Amino acid sequence: MIREHPRVLAVDDESHVLDLLRIGFKQQGLELIEAHTGQQALARLRGESPDLVVLDLGLPDRDGFEVLTDIRRESNVPVIVLTVRGTEAEKVRGLELGADDYVTKPFSPAELSARVKAVLRRVDAVRPPSLGLVVVDDQLQVNFDERLAIVGGRPVHLRPTEHRLLHLLIEHAGHTLPFTRILDEVWGAGYQNEVHYVHLYVTYLRQKIEPIPSQPRYILTRRGLGYQFRAHGAAATADEGPASA
């Protein structure tokens, strides 16, 4: 359960950025914890137990991606990357290393506050009734209560966003879910242009649950439409290729 006034650890060496965040967050009922270096960030993470981290990549002592990797080794706390590095490749790298969202500078404090609240809502959301233990076939079972996939008898942990996405897909097995619906139900309002998030997390899930991720048996691409979890007992066929909105 998230606190009434969530605590956000902001990691940035620019004082004016932290000033903007302090003012914007206070107006939104968010409490700011400051760190100016990667080393400070990890110390504050351990000592302050923030509800979310806003992490700049251009830190004076360490590369922000390295700090993100260290955060993920220690904690599942949500992380929003805040940076001037706005290329698609760097966004994907940040998400692959475990960031929950990516905001580029210059930014609107109101937009960032909205993103913070959206991520916190996803973490704290009241989900539909759990599907419990789902036996897909003799090679794949998913225990949604424990956030585990059992793949060939081996337990595989699911991160929160992976868990929500797989729950949605299995709940609607046999039906193609459009990108817009997936974004709305897994990420929330304000993410309708972030189709690459869907592609990336489908890739994560395939790497975890598919026997051959490049030849998916369970999560099927419906070219130009969306994704579909294979209906129970259906043949594993898919219109594979780069999915697009």
C-alpha positions in Angstrom: 0.0 0.0 0.0 1.4 3.4 -1.1 1.6 6.1 1.6 -0.9 8.9 1.7 1.9 11.3 0.7 4.3 9.1 -1.4 8.0 9.7 -1.1 9.9 10.2 -4.3 13.7 10.0 -4.4 14.9 12.4 -7.1 18.5 11.9 -8.2 19.9 14.8 -10.1 23.0 17.0 -9.8 21.2 20.2 -11.1 19.8 22.2 -8.2 17.2 24.0 -10.4 15.8 20.7 -11.5 15.4 19.6 -7.9 13.8 23.0 -7.1 11.2 22.4 -9.9 10.5 18.9 -8.7 10.1 20.1 -5.1 7.5 22.7 -6.0 5.7 20.5 -8.5 5.6 17.5 -6.2 4.5 19.5 -3.1 1.5 20.7 -5.1 0.6 17.1 -5.9 1.0 15.8 -2.4 4.3 14.1 -3.1 7.3 14.2 -0.7 10.7 14.8 -2.2 13.9 13.1 -1.1 17.0 14.5 -2.8 20.3 12.9 -4.0 22.9 14.5 -6.1 25.1 11.5 -7.0 24.7 7.8 -7.7 26.4 7.0 -4.4 24.0 9.2 -2.5 21.0 7.7 -4.4 21.8 4.2 -3.3 22.4 5.3 0.3 19.0 7.2 0.4 17.3 4.2 -1.3 18.5 2.0 1.6 17.8 4.5 4.4 14.7 6.3 3.2 12.6 3.5 1.5 11.1 5.8 -1.2 7.9 4.8 -3.0 9.5 5.8 -6.4 12.8 7.0 -7.8 13.2 9.7 -10.5 16.7 9.1 -11.8 18.8 11.4 -14.0 21.3 9.6 -16.2 23.9 12.4 -16.3 25.3 12.0 -12.8 28.8 13.4 -11.8 30.1 10.2 -10.2 28.6 7.3 -12.2 26.7 6.6 -15.3 23.0 6.6 -14.6 22.4 3.3 -16.3 24.9 1.7 -13.8 23.0 3.2 -10.9 19.8 1.9 -12.4 21.3 -1.6 -12.6 22.4 -1.4 -8.9 18.9 -0.2 -7.9 17.4 -3.2 -9.6 19.8 -5.6 -7.8 18.5 -4.3 -4.5 14.9 -3.2 -5.0 11.7 -3.5 -7.1 11.0 0.2 -6.4 9.5 1.9 -9.5 12.0 4.0 -11.4 11.3 6.8 -13.9 14.4 7.8 -15.9 14.7 11.6 -16.4 17.4 12.7 -18.9 18.4 14.7 -21.9 19.2 11.4 -23.7 16.1 11.0 -25.8 17.1 8.5 -28.5 14.9 5.5 -29.0 17.9 3.2 -28.4 18.6 4.8 -25.0 14.9 4.6 -24.0 14.8 0.9 -24.8 18.1 0.4 -22.9 16.6 2.1 -19.8 13.4 0.0 -20.0 15.5 -3.1 -20.5 17.5 -2.4 -17.4 14.3 -2.1 -15.4 13.0 1.5 -15.6 9.2 1.8 -15.5 9.0 5.0 -17.5 11.3 7.4 -19.4 10.9 11.3 -19.5 13.2 13.5 -21.5 14.5 17.0 -20.6 13.3 19.7 -20.9 10.2 18.4 -19.1 7.0 19.8 -17.7 6.8 19.4 -13.9 3.0 18.8 -14.2 3.7 16.0 -16.8 6.3 14.4 -14.6 4.0 14.5 -11.6 1.3 12.9 -13.6 3.7 10.2 -14.7 4.8 9.6 -11.1 1.2 9.2 -10.0 0.4 6.9 -13.0 3.3 4.6 -12.1 2.3 4.6 -8.4 -1.2 3.8 -9.3 0.0 0.8 -11.4 2.0 -0.5 -8.5 -0.8 0.0 -6.0 -3.7 -0.8 -8.3 -6.6 -2.9 -7.1 -6.4 -5.7 -9.7 -9.3 -7.8 -11.0 -9.7 -11.1 -9.1 -6.6 -13.1 -9.6 -6.7 -16.0 -12.0 -4.8 -18.0 -9.4 -2.9 -21.0 -10.8 -3.4 -21.3 -14.6 -2.3 -24.5 -16.2 -1.6 -23.6 -19.8 -0.1 -27.0 -20.8 2.4 -29.5 -19.5 5.3 -27.0 -20.0 3.7 -23.8 -18.7 1.8 -22.9 -15.6 1.3 -19.4 -14.1 0.7 -18.8 -10.4 -0.6 -15.3 -10.4 -0.9 -15.2 -6.6 2.8 -15.7 -6.3 3.8 -13.8 -9.5 5.5 -16.9 -10.8 5.6 -18.7 -14.1 6.5 -22.3 -13.9 8.3 -23.1 -17.2 9.2 -26.8 -17.6 9.0 -27.2 -13.9 11.3 -24.3 -13.2 9.9 -21.2 -11.3 10.5 -17.9 -13.1 9.7 -14.6 -11.3 7.5 -12.0 -13.0 8.1 -8.3 -12.5 5.0 -6.3 -11.7 4.4 -5.0 -15.3 5.1 -8.5 -16.7 2.6 -9.9 -14.3 -0.1 -7.4 -15.3 0.5 -7.9 -19.0 0.5 -11.7 -18.8 -2.7 -11.6 -16.6 -4.4 -9.5 -19.2 -3.4 -11.7 -22.1 -4.3 -15.0 -20.4 -7.6 -13.5 -19.1 -8.5 -12.9 -22.7 -6.8 -16.0 -24.3 -7.9 -16.6 -27.8 -8.8 -12.9 -28.4 -6.5 -10.3 -30.1 -6.0 -7.4 -27.8 -5.2 -4.1 -29.6 -2.2 -2.1 -28.5 -4.4 0.7 -27.3 -6.3 -1.5 -24.9 -3.1 -3.1 -23.6 -1.6 0.3 -22.9 -4.7 1.5 -21.2 -5.1 -1.5 -19.0 -1.5 -2.2 -18.1 0.1 1.3 -18.1 -2.9 3.6 -17.8 -4.0 6.9 -19.3 -1.4 9.0 -21.0 0.5 6.1 -22.5 -1.4 5.7 -25.8 1.7 6.7 -27.9 4.1 4.3 -26.1 3.4 1.2 -28.3 7.1 0.3 -28.0 6.5 -0.4 -24.3 4.1 -3.2 -25.3 6.5 -4.7 -27.8 9.4 -4.6 -25.2 7.4 -6.3 -22.4 6.1 -8.9 -24.8 9.7 -9.6 -25.6 10.5 -9.9 -21.9 7.6 -12.4 -21.4 8.6 -14.4 -24.4 12.2 -14.7 -23.1 10.8 -16.0 -19.8 8.0 -18.4 -20.9 8.5 -19.4 -24.5 10.6 -22.5 -25.3 11.9 -20.7 -28.4 11.3 -16.9 -28.0 11.8 -16.2 -31.7 9.1 -18.8 -32.5 6.4 -18.0 -29.9 4.0 -20.8 -28.9 2.0 -18.8 -26.4 2.0 -15.0 -27.0 1.2 -14.5 -30.7 1.6 -11.4 -32.8 -1.4 -10.3 -34.9 0.4 -8.1 -37.4 -0.8 -4.4 -37.2 -3.5 -5.3 -34.6 -2.0 -6.4 -31.3 -1.2 -9.5 -29.4 -3.1 -12.7 -28.5 -2.4 -15.4 -25.9 -3.0 -18.8 -27.6 -6.4 -20.3 -26.8 -6.3 -23.5 -24.8 -5.8 -26.4 -27.2 -5.4 -24.2 -30.2 -2.6 -24.6 -32.7 0.4 -22.3 -32.1 0.2 -20.2 -35.2 0.8 -16.5 -35.5 1.1 -13.8 -38.1 4.7 -13.1 -37.0 6.7 -10.1 -37.9 7.2 -6.6 -36.5 3.9 -5.6 -34.9 2.8 -2.1 -35.5 0.0 0.1 -34.3 
